[in-house]
Amino acid sequence: MSHTILCDIVSAERTLYSSPVKYIVAPSDQGEVGIFPGHAPLLTLLKSGSARLVKEDGSEELLYISGGFMEVQPHRVILLADFAERAGELDEAEALAAKQHAEEHLGSSGNDLDHTRALKELSEAVARLKVIEQNRRTVHFVDKK
């Protein structure tokens, strides 16, 4: 049995990752799911949050995922994300502004569609901020070693 699984992470804009990993932890609609080599076939929805890749050398990479699908086969996992970005590329000021904008719209939304859209924007902004903070802690921990 192989000790790695091929991982492809693709968004509409680009391919973010395409290499073997020891395992991946991704944000599915049923909660976080860990995928290791030999995993049973699976097709699930992705929600906003962090995807953590543990590479062959033991290093980790953190990505922000917003929606999409994940297909798992025993030797390959594919994340087709609505939006994906490396944690280090996320703009904290932009995420904070998006969060504030969504909160303002929640307070003043007049119809259900506006309210639903504002809730989705707020959820995505909060998820981005969590990934930024998680990445900050990881980088800080690695720097202290």
Solvent accessible surface area in square Angstrom, and as a share of the most:
residue,aa,sasa,rsa
1,M,182,0.81
2,S,54,0.35
3,H,160,0.71
4,T,30,0.18
5,I,1,0.01
6,L,63,0.31
7,C,0,0.00
8,D,10,0.05
9,I,0,0.00
10,V,47,0.27
11,S,9,0.06
12,A,96,0.74
13,E,123,0.55
14,R,99,0.36
15,T,82,0.48
16,L,3,0.02
17,Y,22,0.08
18,S,67,0.43
19,S,43,0.28
20,P,52,0.33
21,V,0,0.00
22,K,83,0.35
23,Y,50,0.19
24,I,0,0.00
25,V,24,0.14
26,A,0,0.00
27,P,5,0.03
28,S,5,0.03
29,D,66,0.34
30,Q,160,0.71
31,G,28,0.26
32,E,130,0.58
33,V,32,0.18
34,G,32,0.31
35,I,0,0.00
36,F,107,0.45
37,P,22,0.14
38,G,33,0.32
39,H,51,0.23
40,A,66,0.51
41,P,88,0.55
42,L,58,0.29
43,L,126,0.63
44,T,19,0.11
45,L,86,0.43
46,L,10,0.05
47,K,99,0.42
48,S,25,0.16
49,G,12,0.11
50,S,16,0.11
51,A,0,0.00
52,R,71,0.26
53,L,0,0.00
54,V,11,0.06
55,K,58,0.25
56,E,100,0.45
57,D,120,0.62
58,G,39,0.38
59,S,52,0.33
60,E,86,0.38
61,E,32,0.14
62,L,19,0.09
63,L,0,0.00
64,Y,0,0.00
65,I,0,0.00
66,S,9,0.06
67,G,16,0.15
68,G,8,0.08
69,F,104,0.43
70,M,0,0.00
71,E,68,0.31
72,V,0,0.00
73,Q,77,0.34
74,P,49,0.31
75,H,119,0.53
76,R,106,0.39
77,V,0,0.00
78,I,39,0.20
79,L,0,0.00
80,L,96,0.48
81,A,7,0.05
82,D,97,0.50
83,F,60,0.25
84,A,4,0.03
85,E,35,0.16
86,R,73,0.27
87,A,5,0.04
88,G,67,0.64
89,E,83,0.37
90,L,21,0.10
91,D,79,0.41
92,E,65,0.29
93,A,73,0.57
94,E,99,0.44
95,A,2,0.01
96,L,91,0.45
97,A,60,0.46
98,A,43,0.33
99,K,59,0.25
100,Q,109,0.48
101,H,91,0.41
102,A,0,0.00
103,E,76,0.34
104,E,98,0.44
105,H,82,0.37
106,L,43,0.21
107,G,73,0.70
108,S,90,0.58
109,S,33,0.21
110,G,79,0.76
111,N,83,0.43
112,D,122,0.63
113,L,115,0.57
114,D,51,0.26
115,H,76,0.34
116,T,83,0.48
117,R,123,0.45
118,A,2,0.02
119,L,86,0.43
120,K,125,0.53
121,E,65,0.29
122,L,35,0.17
123,S,63,0.41
124,E,40,0.18
125,A,3,0.02
126,V,47,0.27
127,A,12,0.09
128,R,52,0.19
129,L,31,0.16
130,K,137,0.58
131,V,2,0.01
132,I,18,0.09
133,E,67,0.30
134,Q,53,0.23
135,N,33,0.17
136,R,111,0.41
137,R,142,0.52
138,T,55,0.32
139,V,73,0.42
140,H,102,0.45
141,F,124,0.52
142,V,87,0.50
143,D,105,0.54
144,K,148,0.63
145,K,176,0.74
